[in-house]
Amino acid sequence: MQKLIIDGKKILSGSINISGSKNSALPILAATILNNHTTIKNIPFVNDILTMLNLLRFIGLKYKISKKKNLVEVINSNTNINTVAPYKLVKTMRAGILVLGPLLAKYRRAKVSLPGGCAIGTRPVDLHLFALKKLGAKIKIKNGYIFASAINGLRGTRFKFPTISVGATENTILAAVQAKGVTIIDNCAVEPEIKDLINFLKKLGVNIKIKGRQITIKKIIKEKKISHKIICDRIELGTYLICGALTAKKLKLKNVDSDLVKKEIKTLKKMGVKLNVNKNFIEVFKSINIKKINIKTEPYPGFPSDLQAQIMILMTQAKGLSKIKENIFENRFMHVPELKRMGAKIEIRNNIAYISGPCYLNGAEVMATDLRASVSLVLAALIADKRTKINRIYHLDRGYQDLEKKLIKCNARIKRI
């Protein structure tokens, strides 16, 4: 099993190109089932993306990739289609569930394994199935698989999600684009990744509108040759913003859309982080007097749960007691015991983390528990005294493209063994 060895206390400097959004690319790849010829640009070739491409190939689609151009071309000839998403391909990646909507909509049946992914909470698929049933699907769960059918096709309707869910919103959109009539969904997630999916579907002729947390969809889908450029990865961007605040003389982050991280920028500035914000690039500087802060994770446009572990490292360097209330996942503080091994002063009570700082971190051998937790350990290692060894880094490869290369280019001392 691969590990990262990181020597801390190195001052970083340079520029980093932010990759395309994994969380945007995954539902758009699932959406290629609906079309015959799709080119996706600015795609990040992380393991979750490769898994999704293998899933599409299993279903019967073909693809060509160009890693130099960060581009993938997906072709669906609608022949020899297998409407199954097997356990072996879905077990490591929760986004595999997103093929359920388009398969059911277009081919009127699907058999999809219950998904895996990070062990950060139950994250049930109940809301996905709730929405598909509202559209007229018949669903049963047996032997770890979801069996869904709509013999006469899906039907447009109006309903409200009981709670906000990104994945369920995406799956519902992907199903509703083939439903008869009009679908109106209330209490939707409105993350930038969902808006990117909507912009993609508009290129297929789908009449789809978003207003507040309401999405209206009318079927006017036309299979044709289209191309689409994925938005920048706002979570990767946020991660490197925090990295720069911790370690960098100056770190310039390029290929970005700063409008996607308004909440994160506001939070970092409140903590005393020095930033130079432009539309297409952001410069961040090592900040000495970090201020304590209280934050809570919320659906967009609130502070993202996917940056909770990373900003916790910045809080360890703040003067006083900071707090994080985790409102999205019930088990997303798994990185805390590992950080405490490095000397962090953190206590968890209920769903709130209390972080005392500033504290001196020491290198140690630690274990990555999920995708975002693993990168928080990288950030901690970069500012820790001496050497840190991070085990189980396959989580990192699921969501961060060329992380070591990007950091090494900026003077970090990292080695994969």
N, C-alpha and C positions, 0 to 999 in steps of 0.2 A: 504494500500500500504506500502511495506516494506521500511525502511530507514536504513542508516548507521550513527551511532554516533561515532565520532573519536576524541579522546583527542590528541592534538599535542605535539610537543617538546619532543618526546620519542626517545632515541638513540637506533637504531635497531642493532641487531647482531645475526648471525646464518647462516643457509643454507636454500635454497629454491630449490626444484626440479621443473624444468621447464616442463610444460605439452606439449603434442603433439600439433601440429598446427591445430587449428580450420579451418583455411583457406586452409589447405591441405586436411584435412579429409572430408570436405564437397563435393568437386568435386569427390573424390575417392569413397565416399558413393554413389554418383549419378552413378558412373561408375560400381557399383556392379549390376546394372540392366543388364549389358552386360554379366555377368557371372552367373554360377549356384551355386557356393559355395565359399565364400570369407571370410577370417578371417583378420580383421584389428587390429593391435596392436598399443599401445601408443596413443590411441584415447582419446581426452579430453571430459569428459561428461558435457559439458556446454549446455545451453538451445538450441542453434542453432543446435547442433548435435542431441539432442533428437527430435527436430522438424523435422529434415531431416529423422531420423529413422521412425517417425510416418508417414511421407510422403511416404517412401518406403513401409511401411505396407499397406497404403491406396491403393497403386498401385498394391499390391499383393505379395510382397516379405515378407519373415519371417526373424526375427532376434533374437539372444540371446546375452545378454550383461553380462560382468563380470566387475563391477566397481572396484573390488579389483585389478584385473589384467589390467585395462584400455584396455579392449579387447571387440570387437563385432564380431559376426559371422552372416553373411548375406547369406540367401539361396533364390534363384530364381528358382522355379520349372517350370516356364513358363506356369502355369495354372491359370485361372481366373485373368488374368492381366487386370487392369483398367488403360488405358493410359491417366489418368486425374490427374492434380495437382491442387487441389481446393484452392480457395481464403483463406479459414479458416486456411490452413497450410502454405501458401506462404506469407501471408500478413505481418508477422513479420520478415521475413528472405529472403533477396534478393537471397541467394544461391538456393532457390527453383527453380529458372529458369533453373538450371543446369540439371534437369531431362529431359528438352526438347530435347536436343541433342541425348541422348541414347535411349529415347522412340521412337523418330522419326526414328532413324537409325535401331533399332531392330524390332520394331512393325509397322513402316511405318506410324504412325499417333500419334498425341499428342494434348491434350487440356490443356494448362497451364495458370494459373492465372498470370496476370501482378504482379510483385513482390513488396514487401515492404522492411522493414529494417530500417536503420538509416536515419533520415531526414537531410542528409548532402549535398544534391544536387539532381539534376534531375536524373542522372545516367540512361539514357534511354537504352532500350533494342534494339535500332535500329541496333547496330553492330552485336548482336546475330542473328537478323533476316536477315540482309544483308548477313552474311556468310552462313546461312542455305539456303537462296535462291540461292546463288552461287553453292551450292551442289545439287540444283534441287528441293528443297522443295517448295510446294505451301503454302502460308501463308496468313491468314487474321486475323484481330483483331476485336472482337465483344463482347460487354457486359463485358469488362474488362478481356477477355481471349484471348490467342493466340491459334488459330486453325492452326495446321500444318499437312501436309500430303505429302507423297512420295510413291504413289501407286506402282511404279515400282522400288523403292529403290533409295537411294541417289547415286550420281555420283561424282567421283573424278574430281577435277579441280584445277586451279591455280588462286589465287587472292591475293590482298594486302589490309590489313585493312587501312582505311583512318587515323585512330588514334589508339593508343595502348590501349587495354582493356584486363584486366585479365580475367574477366568473359566470355567475348565473345571468347577469345582464348580457354578457357577451354571447353566451349560448342561446339565449332567447332571441337576440337580434339575428343570429345566424340561422335560426329555425324560421323566424317570422318573415324573412325576406322571400320565402317560397309559399307562405300561407295565403289562402284565398281571402280577399277582403282587406280590411284595415286592422292593424294591431296597435293598441295604445298601452304603453307600460308606464306605470307610475312608481315613484320611489326607486329610480334606477341609480346605479353608480354612474359617475360622470368623469372618471379619470381621463387624462389626456390619451391614454392608450385606447379607451373606448371611442373617443372622438376620432382617433386615427383609423380605427376599424370602420367607423361610419363613413369617413372620407373615402376609404377604399371601396366600400359597397356602392357609394354614389357613382363611382366610375363604371360599375356594372349596370347603372341605370335605376338602381333602387331609389324610390322616393322615401327618404328617411329624414326626419327632423328631430332636433333635440331642443327642448325649452325647459330650463331649470332641471328638475329631475324627472321630466317626462320625455319619453321617446315615442314617436309616431312612425309607423312603417307601413308602406303600401307596396305590394308586389308589382314591380315593373323590371324584372331582372332579365338581362340579355347577355348571353355568353359571347365574349369577344376577347380579342387580344388587348391586354392592358398592362401598364406598369405602375408601380407605386413605390415611393420612398418612405421608409420607416422613420418615425421621429427619433430624436436622440433619447438615450436612456437616462431619465431623470434620477433614477436611484444610483446609477454609476456616477453621474455628475455630482450628486449630493455626497456620495462616499469620498470622492476626490476633493471636494470642497473642504470636508472635514479633515482629510489627510493633509491638505495644504495648511490649514489653520494650526495643525499640530506640529508640522515638520518642515515647512518650506520657507526658504528665503523668498522665493516667488514661484508660484505654480500657475501656469497659464493653461486653461482648459478650453479646447477649441471644438468646433463642430457642434455647438450647443444651441439651444433655444432657451434663453434665460427666463422667458415668460413661464416656462413649465415648472420653475422652482421658486416662485415668488415667496411662498410660505417658508421654505427652507432658508432663503436668503434673509428674510426678515428675522427669523429665529437666530441665525448665526450673527447678524449685525447686533442683535440685542445682547448676545453673549460677548460682544467686543471683538469679533473677528473682522479683520481688515480685508475688504473686498473692492475690486474695481469691476463693476458689472456693465457689460455691453450686450447687445442683442445676440451676437454670434460667438462671443468668447467672454470668459470671466477670469480675472486674475485674483489669486488669494495669497495672503502672506501669513507667515507664522505670527501668531498673536500671543503676547506675553500675559496680559492681564485678562484672563478669561473670567467672565462673570457667571455666577450661578443662575439657574433658570428652572422654571417648572413648565413642563409640556405634557400634552396628552396626545396620543395617536388617534386619528380620526379619518374617515373617508375623505377623499379629495373634495375640496381644496384644503383640508386640514393637514396636519403634519403626518407623513406616511409611516405606517408601522414598519415598512421595509428599511427605514433609516434609524429606527429606534436603537438598535445595538451599536451603530456607528457613532451616533451623537453621545451615547453613554461614555465613550472613550474621551470625548472632549470635556464632558462633565467631570471626569476624574481629575482634570487639570484646572477646574474652576475653583475659585475661593468661596467656600461655604457649602451649604447643603442644597443640592439640586434634586428634582423629583421628575420621574417619568411615570405617567399613568397609561398603561397599555389597555386600550379599549377594543382592539380588533381581534387579537388571538389570546386564548387563555393560557398558553404555554410558551410564551416567547421571551422568557428570561433564562433560557437554558445556557446562555453564554456567561451568565453571572458567576457560577462557581469556578469557571476557568479563569475569568478575570481576577477573581479573588486569590487564585493561586499565584497571580502575578503581583499581588499587593494592593489591588483595588479595594476601596472601602465602600461596599455596597450591601444594602440590606433590602430584602423583599418582604413586603407585607401586603397580603391580598394581591391585587394587580398593580401595585405601585412599587417602583424601585426608588430607593433613597441613596443618593451618591454623595459621599463626602469628599471634598477636595481642598486644595490640591494634594494629590498623593503621588508618591514615587513608585513607579512600576519597575519590577525586576523581570528579566528573562526567565522563562520556565518552559517545561514541556506541557503542552495543552492539547485539547481535543476539540475539533470543530463539530458542532452538533446540527447545524443547518446552514443554508446559503448565506444569509446576512450575518449570522453569528460568526461564521468563519472569517468574513472580511473584517469584522470588528476585532478579531484576534490579530489580524495583520496590522491594523492601525495601532493596537496596543503594543505590538512587537516593535514597531518602527520608533516608538518613543521610550521603550523600556531599556534599562541598563543591561548590557551584555547580550546574550543570545537566547532566542526563543525558537522552539521546535513545535510546529503546528501539525498535528496528525489529522487524518481523514479529510484531506483537502479536495476530494472529489466534489464536495459541495460547491467549492469555489468555481470549479470548472463548469458547473451547471449555469452560472450566471454572469461571470466576469471574463471578458475576452482579453487575453494577453496581459493579465494583471501584473505578472512578474516583469515582463518586458517593458511595460509602461513605467513601472516604478524604477527598475534598474536604469532605464534611460535618464531618469531624474536623480541618479546617484544613490538609490537605495541599494543595500547589500542583501540580496535574497538568492537563495539557491534551492532548487527542487531536487529531492533525492527519492 
